[in-house]
Amino acid sequence: MGFKTITIKTSVYNKLVKAKKENESFSEFFDRTVSKKPDLWKYYGAWKLKKGEAKKIKKEIMLERERMDKEWKERLKRYESP
């Protein structure tokens, strides 16, 4: 197993010391922290929409996806053809 040295500000180090568990190494802390999957359900219902806003947002998302798909296909054509 290899090791890496990183440089951080003292203020950041102090925050990390407070954030990690008492008997936890920094490697264990970082591994635990970056391995977490966010609990998106805690945000469910947090955004209060006015009537019709959800449909408008969904329509905008779908239009953007279509635009991106079209752009992606055009890029592929440029790279595939000599």
N, CA, C and O atoms as a GROMACS GRO file, in nm:
protein
  328
    1MET      N    1   0.085  -0.117   0.000
    1MET     CA    2   0.000   0.000   0.000
    1MET      C    3   0.090   0.123   0.000
    1MET      O    4   0.186   0.131   0.076
    2GLY      N    5   0.057   0.220  -0.087
    2GLY     CA    6   0.136   0.342  -0.096
    2GLY      C    7   0.076   0.452  -0.010
    2GLY      O    8  -0.037   0.444   0.037
    3PHE      N    9   0.155   0.555   0.008
    3PHE     CA   10   0.110   0.672   0.083
    3PHE      C   11   0.137   0.797   0.002
    3PHE      O   12   0.229   0.801  -0.079
    4LYS      N   13   0.057   0.899   0.023
    4LYS     CA   14   0.074   1.029  -0.041
    4LYS      C   15   0.069   1.136   0.067
    4LYS      O   16  -0.002   1.123   0.166
    5THR      N   17   0.145   1.241   0.046
    5THR     CA   18   0.145   1.355   0.137
    5THR      C   19   0.072   1.470   0.069
    5THR      O   20   0.098   1.500  -0.047
    6ILE      N   21  -0.019   1.533   0.143
    6ILE     CA   22  -0.090   1.648   0.089
    6ILE      C   23  -0.063   1.768   0.179
    6ILE      O   24  -0.034   1.754   0.298
    7THR      N   25  -0.074   1.886   0.121
    7THR     CA   26  -0.055   2.010   0.197
    7THR      C   27  -0.188   2.082   0.206
    7THR      O   28  -0.255   2.105   0.105
    8ILE      N   29  -0.226   2.118   0.328
    8ILE     CA   30  -0.350   2.192   0.350
    8ILE      C   31  -0.322   2.304   0.450
    8ILE      O   32  -0.225   2.299   0.525
    9LYS      N   33  -0.407   2.403   0.450
    9LYS     CA   34  -0.395   2.513   0.546
    9LYS      C   35  -0.424   2.462   0.686
    9LYS      O   36  -0.500   2.367   0.704
   10THR      N   37  -0.365   2.526   0.785
   10THR     CA   38  -0.387   2.489   0.925
   10THR      C   39  -0.535   2.500   0.960
   10THR      O   40  -0.587   2.416   1.034
   11SER      N   41  -0.601   2.602   0.909
   11SER     CA   42  -0.744   2.619   0.939
   11SER      C   43  -0.826   2.501   0.887
   11SER      O   44  -0.921   2.458   0.952
   12VAL      N   45  -0.790   2.449   0.769
   12VAL     CA   46  -0.858   2.334   0.712
   12VAL      C   47  -0.828   2.209   0.794
   12VAL      O   48  -0.917   2.130   0.822
   13TYR      N   49  -0.702   2.193   0.833
   13TYR     CA   50  -0.662   2.079   0.917
   13TYR      C   51  -0.745   2.077   1.045
   13TYR      O   52  -0.794   1.972   1.086
   14ASN      N   53  -0.758   2.193   1.108
   14ASN     CA   54  -0.834   2.200   1.234
   14ASN      C   55  -0.980   2.160   1.214
   14ASN      O   56  -1.039   2.096   1.300
   15LYS      N   57  -1.038   2.198   1.101
   15LYS     CA   58  -1.176   2.158   1.071
   15LYS      C   59  -1.185   2.007   1.050
   15LYS      O   60  -1.280   1.943   1.095
   16LEU      N   61  -1.084   1.951   0.982
   16LEU     CA   62  -1.084   1.806   0.959
   16LEU      C   63  -1.071   1.728   1.090
   16LEU      O   64  -1.137   1.626   1.108
   17VAL      N   65  -0.987   1.776   1.179
   17VAL     CA   66  -0.970   1.711   1.309
   17VAL      C   67  -1.103   1.706   1.383
   17VAL      O   68  -1.137   1.605   1.444
   18LYS      N   69  -1.178   1.815   1.377
   18LYS     CA   70  -1.309   1.820   1.443
   18LYS      C   71  -1.412   1.731   1.374
   18LYS      O   72  -1.501   1.677   1.440
   19ALA      N   73  -1.400   1.715   1.242
   19ALA     CA   74  -1.498   1.639   1.165
   19ALA      C   75  -1.480   1.488   1.176
   19ALA      O   76  -1.578   1.414   1.168
   20LYS      N   77  -1.356   1.442   1.194
   20LYS     CA   78  -1.333   1.298   1.198
   20LYS      C   79  -1.366   1.241   1.335
   20LYS      O   80  -1.369   1.313   1.435
   21LYS      N   81  -1.391   1.113   1.338
   21LYS     CA   82  -1.420   1.046   1.465
   21LYS      C   83  -1.294   1.039   1.549
   21LYS      O   84  -1.183   1.046   1.497
   22GLU      N   85  -1.312   1.024   1.681
   22GLU     CA   86  -1.199   1.030   1.775
   22GLU      C   87  -1.090   0.928   1.745
   22GLU      O   88  -0.972   0.963   1.743
   23ASN      N   89  -1.126   0.805   1.722
   23ASN     CA   90  -1.027   0.700   1.699
   23ASN      C   91  -1.010   0.666   1.550
   23ASN      O   92  -0.972   0.554   1.516
   24GLU      N   93  -1.038   0.761   1.465
   24GLU     CA   94  -1.034   0.738   1.322
   24GLU      C   95  -0.911   0.806   1.262
   24GLU      O   96  -0.880   0.921   1.294
   25SER      N   97  -0.842   0.733   1.174
   25SER     CA   98  -0.728   0.794   1.105
   25SER      C   99  -0.781   0.887   0.996
   25SER      O  100  -0.898   0.879   0.957
   26PHE      N  101  -0.695   0.974   0.946
   26PHE     CA  102  -0.738   1.061   0.837
   26PHE      C  103  -0.769   0.978   0.712
   26PHE      O  104  -0.861   1.012   0.638
   27SER      N  105  -0.693   0.872   0.688
   27SER     CA  106  -0.722   0.786   0.573
   27SER      C  107  -0.862   0.726   0.584
   27SER      O  108  -0.938   0.724   0.488
   28GLU      N  109  -0.895   0.678   0.704
   28GLU     CA  110  -1.028   0.621   0.726
   28GLU      C  111  -1.136   0.729   0.710
   28GLU      O  112  -1.241   0.704   0.651
   29PHE      N  113  -1.109   0.847   0.762
   29PHE     CA  114  -1.203   0.959   0.752
   29PHE      C  115  -1.229   0.996   0.607
   29PHE      O  116  -1.344   1.009   0.565
   30PHE      N  117  -1.120   1.013   0.529
   30PHE     CA  118  -1.136   1.050   0.389
   30PHE      C  119  -1.208   0.940   0.311
   30PHE      O  120  -1.293   0.968   0.227
   31ASP      N  121  -1.172   0.815   0.339
   31ASP     CA  122  -1.237   0.704   0.270
   31ASP      C  123  -1.386   0.702   0.300
   31ASP      O  124  -1.469   0.684   0.210
   32ARG      N  125  -1.420   0.719   0.426
   32ARG     CA  126  -1.561   0.720   0.467
   32ARG      C  127  -1.633   0.838   0.403
   32ARG      O  128  -1.747   0.823   0.358
   33THR      N  129  -1.570   0.952   0.399
   33THR     CA  130  -1.632   1.072   0.348
   33THR      C  131  -1.657   1.066   0.198
   33THR      O  132  -1.767   1.099   0.152
   34VAL      N  133  -1.558   1.023   0.121
   34VAL     CA  134  -1.575   1.020  -0.024
   34VAL      C  135  -1.654   0.899  -0.072
   34VAL      O  136  -1.700   0.897  -0.186
   35SER      N  137  -1.670   0.800   0.012
   35SER     CA  138  -1.745   0.680  -0.026
   35SER      C  139  -1.894   0.695  -0.001
   35SER      O  140  -1.973   0.612  -0.046
   36LYS      N  141  -1.934   0.799   0.069
   36LYS     CA  142  -2.075   0.820   0.100
   36LYS      C  143  -2.152   0.855  -0.026
   36LYS      O  144  -2.106   0.935  -0.108
   37LYS      N  145  -2.269   0.797  -0.040
   37LYS     CA  146  -2.362   0.837  -0.145
   37LYS      C  147  -2.458   0.937  -0.081
   37LYS      O  148  -2.510   0.912   0.028
   38PRO      N  149  -2.481   1.049  -0.146
   38PRO     CA  150  -2.570   1.149  -0.086
   38PRO      C  151  -2.712   1.096  -0.074
   38PRO      O  152  -2.762   1.026  -0.162
   39ASP      N  153  -2.775   1.130   0.035
   39ASP     CA  154  -2.915   1.092   0.057
   39ASP      C  155  -3.003   1.199  -0.006
   39ASP      O  156  -3.040   1.297   0.059
   40LEU      N  157  -3.037   1.179  -0.132
   40LEU     CA  158  -3.113   1.279  -0.206
   40LEU      C  159  -3.256   1.293  -0.155
   40LEU      O  160  -3.320   1.396  -0.177
   41TRP      N  161  -3.305   1.190  -0.088
   41TRP     CA  162  -3.442   1.196  -0.038
   41TRP      C  163  -3.460   1.304   0.067
   41TRP      O  164  -3.572   1.352   0.088
   42LYS      N  165  -3.353   1.345   0.134
   42LYS     CA  166  -3.367   1.449   0.237
   42LYS      C  167  -3.402   1.584   0.174
   42LYS      O  168  -3.447   1.675   0.244
   43TYR      N  169  -3.382   1.598   0.042
   43TYR     CA  170  -3.415   1.721  -0.028
   43TYR      C  171  -3.554   1.717  -0.092
   43TYR      O  172  -3.601   1.817  -0.146
   44TYR      N  173  -3.617   1.600  -0.086
   44TYR     CA  174  -3.749   1.585  -0.148
   44TYR      C  175  -3.847   1.686  -0.088
   44TYR      O  176  -3.864   1.693   0.033
   45GLY      N  177  -3.910   1.762  -0.175
   45GLY     CA  178  -4.009   1.859  -0.129
   45GLY      C  179  -3.950   1.990  -0.080
   45GLY      O  180  -4.025   2.079  -0.039
   46ALA      N  181  -3.819   2.005  -0.084
   46ALA     CA  182  -3.757   2.126  -0.034
   46ALA      C  183  -3.780   2.246  -0.126
   46ALA      O  184  -3.779   2.360  -0.082
   47TRP      N  185  -3.802   2.218  -0.253
   47TRP     CA  186  -3.821   2.325  -0.351
   47TRP      C  187  -3.971   2.342  -0.374
   47TRP      O  188  -4.035   2.257  -0.435
   48LYS      N  189  -4.024   2.450  -0.325
   48LYS     CA  190  -4.167   2.476  -0.339
   48LYS      C  191  -4.192   2.544  -0.474
   48LYS      O  192  -4.143   2.655  -0.498
   49LEU      N  193  -4.266   2.478  -0.560
   49LEU     CA  194  -4.293   2.529  -0.693
   49LEU      C  195  -4.434   2.587  -0.702
   49LEU      O  196  -4.528   2.537  -0.639
   50LYS      N  197  -4.445   2.692  -0.780
   50LYS     CA  198  -4.577   2.746  -0.808
   50LYS      C  199  -4.643   2.658  -0.913
   50LYS      O  200  -4.578   2.578  -0.980
   51LYS      N  201  -4.773   2.674  -0.926
   51LYS     CA  202  -4.850   2.593  -1.019
   51LYS      C  203  -4.793   2.607  -1.161
   51LYS      O  204  -4.772   2.719  -1.208
   52GLY      N  205  -4.768   2.497  -1.227
   52GLY     CA  206  -4.719   2.497  -1.364
   52GLY      C  207  -4.567   2.506  -1.378
   52GLY      O  208  -4.514   2.480  -1.486
   53GLU      N  209  -4.496   2.542  -1.270
   53GLU     CA  210  -4.350   2.555  -1.279
   53GLU      C  211  -4.283   2.421  -1.305
   53GLU      O  212  -4.187   2.414  -1.382
   54ALA      N  213  -4.332   2.315  -1.243
   54ALA     CA  214  -4.271   2.183  -1.260
   54ALA      C  215  -4.279   2.140  -1.407
   54ALA      O  216  -4.182   2.087  -1.462
   55LYS      N  217  -4.393   2.162  -1.470
   55LYS     CA  218  -4.408   2.126  -1.612
   55LYS      C  219  -4.314   2.208  -1.698
   55LYS      O  220  -4.254   2.155  -1.792
   56LYS      N  221  -4.300   2.337  -1.668
   56LYS     CA  222  -4.212   2.424  -1.744
   56LYS      C  223  -4.067   2.379  -1.730
   56LYS      O  224  -3.993   2.374  -1.829
   57ILE      N  225  -4.027   2.346  -1.609
   57ILE     CA  226  -3.890   2.301  -1.584
   57ILE      C  227  -3.865   2.169  -1.656
   57ILE      O  228  -3.761   2.151  -1.719
   58LYS      N  229  -3.960   2.077  -1.647
   58LYS     CA  230  -3.945   1.948  -1.714
   58LYS      C  231  -3.933   1.966  -1.865
   58LYS      O  232  -3.852   1.899  -1.930
   59LYS      N  233  -4.013   2.057  -1.922
   59LYS     CA  234  -4.007   2.083  -2.065
   59LYS      C  235  -3.870   2.139  -2.103
   59LYS      O  236  -3.812   2.097  -2.203
   60GLU      N  237  -3.818   2.232  -2.024
   60GLU     CA  238  -3.686   2.290  -2.050
   60GLU      C  239  -3.577   2.184  -2.043
   60GLU      O  240  -3.484   2.184  -2.125
   61ILE      N  241  -3.587   2.094  -1.946
   61ILE     CA  242  -3.489   1.986  -1.933
   61ILE      C  243  -3.494   1.895  -2.055
   61ILE      O  244  -3.390   1.858  -2.109
   62MET      N  245  -3.614   1.859  -2.097
   62MET     CA  246  -3.629   1.771  -2.213
   62MET      C  247  -3.574   1.838  -2.340
   62MET      O  248  -3.508   1.772  -2.420
   63LEU      N  249  -3.601   1.967  -2.357
   63LEU     CA  250  -3.549   2.040  -2.474
   63LEU      C  251  -3.396   2.044  -2.471
   63LEU      O  252  -3.331   2.027  -2.574
   64GLU      N  253  -3.339   2.065  -2.353
   64GLU     CA  254  -3.194   2.069  -2.340
   64GLU      C  255  -3.134   1.931  -2.369
   64GLU      O  256  -3.029   1.922  -2.433
   65ARG      N  257  -3.198   1.827  -2.322
   65ARG     CA  258  -3.150   1.691  -2.351
   65ARG      C  259  -3.152   1.663  -2.502
   65ARG      O  260  -3.058   1.605  -2.557
   66GLU      N  261  -3.260   1.703  -2.567
   66GLU     CA  262  -3.270   1.684  -2.712
   66GLU      C  263  -3.160   1.761  -2.784
   66GLU      O  264  -3.097   1.708  -2.876
   67ARG      N  265  -3.136   1.885  -2.742
   67ARG     CA  266  -3.031   1.966  -2.803
   67ARG      C  267  -2.895   1.901  -2.785
   67ARG      O  268  -2.815   1.895  -2.878
   68MET      N  269  -2.869   1.851  -2.664
   68MET     CA  270  -2.741   1.787  -2.636
   68MET      C  271  -2.725   1.658  -2.715
   68MET      O  272  -2.616   1.628  -2.764
   69ASP      N  273  -2.834   1.579  -2.728
   69ASP     CA  274  -2.828   1.456  -2.808
   69ASP      C  275  -2.795   1.488  -2.953
   69ASP      O  276  -2.712   1.421  -3.015
   70LYS      N  277  -2.861   1.590  -3.007
   70LYS     CA  278  -2.836   1.630  -3.145
   70LYS      C  279  -2.692   1.675  -3.163
   70LYS      O  280  -2.625   1.636  -3.259
   71GLU      N  281  -2.644   1.755  -3.069
   71GLU     CA  282  -2.505   1.804  -3.075
   71GLU      C  283  -2.406   1.686  -3.066
   71GLU      O  284  -2.306   1.684  -3.138
   72TRP      N  285  -2.434   1.591  -2.979
   72TRP     CA  286  -2.347   1.476  -2.963
   72TRP      C  287  -2.342   1.393  -3.091
   72TRP      O  288  -2.234   1.349  -3.133
   73LYS      N  289  -2.457   1.371  -3.153
   73LYS     CA  290  -2.461   1.295  -3.278
   73LYS      C  291  -2.385   1.366  -3.390
   73LYS      O  292  -2.318   1.301  -3.470
   74GLU      N  293  -2.395   1.499  -3.393
   74GLU     CA  294  -2.320   1.575  -3.494
   74GLU      C  295  -2.170   1.563  -3.471
   74GLU      O  296  -2.093   1.550  -3.566
   75ARG      N  297  -2.128   1.567  -3.346
   75ARG     CA  298  -1.986   1.549  -3.314
   75ARG      C  299  -1.937   1.412  -3.356
   75ARG      O  300  -1.829   1.398  -3.413
   76LEU      N  301  -2.017   1.310  -3.328
   76LEU     CA  302  -1.979   1.174  -3.366
   76LEU      C  303  -1.962   1.162  -3.516
   76LEU      O  304  -1.867   1.100  -3.563
   77LYS      N  305  -2.052   1.222  -3.591
   77LYS     CA  306  -2.043   1.218  -3.738
   77LYS      C  307  -1.912   1.280  -3.785
   77LYS      O  308  -1.847   1.227  -3.874
   78ARG      N  309  -1.873   1.393  -3.726
   78ARG     CA  310  -1.750   1.461  -3.766
   78ARG      C  311  -1.628   1.374  -3.740
   78ARG      O  312  -1.534   1.372  -3.820
   79TYR      N  313  -1.628   1.301  -3.629
   79TYR     CA  314  -1.513   1.219  -3.594
   79TYR      C  315  -1.510   1.085  -3.667
   79TYR      O  316  -1.404   1.028  -3.689
   80GLU      N  317  -1.628   1.036  -3.704
   80GLU     CA  318  -1.635   0.906  -3.772
   80GLU      C  319  -1.603   0.918  -3.920
   80GLU      O  320  -1.548   0.825  -3.978
   81SER      N  321  -1.637   1.030  -3.981
   81SER     CA  322  -1.611   1.043  -4.124
   81SER      C  323  -1.473   1.104  -4.148
   81SER      O  324  -1.434   1.198  -4.079
   82PRO      N  325  -1.398   1.047  -4.247
   82PRO     CA  326  -1.262   1.095  -4.273
   82PRO      C  327  -1.257   1.231  -4.339
   82PRO      O  328  -1.149   1.282  -4.366
   0.00000   0.00000   0.00000
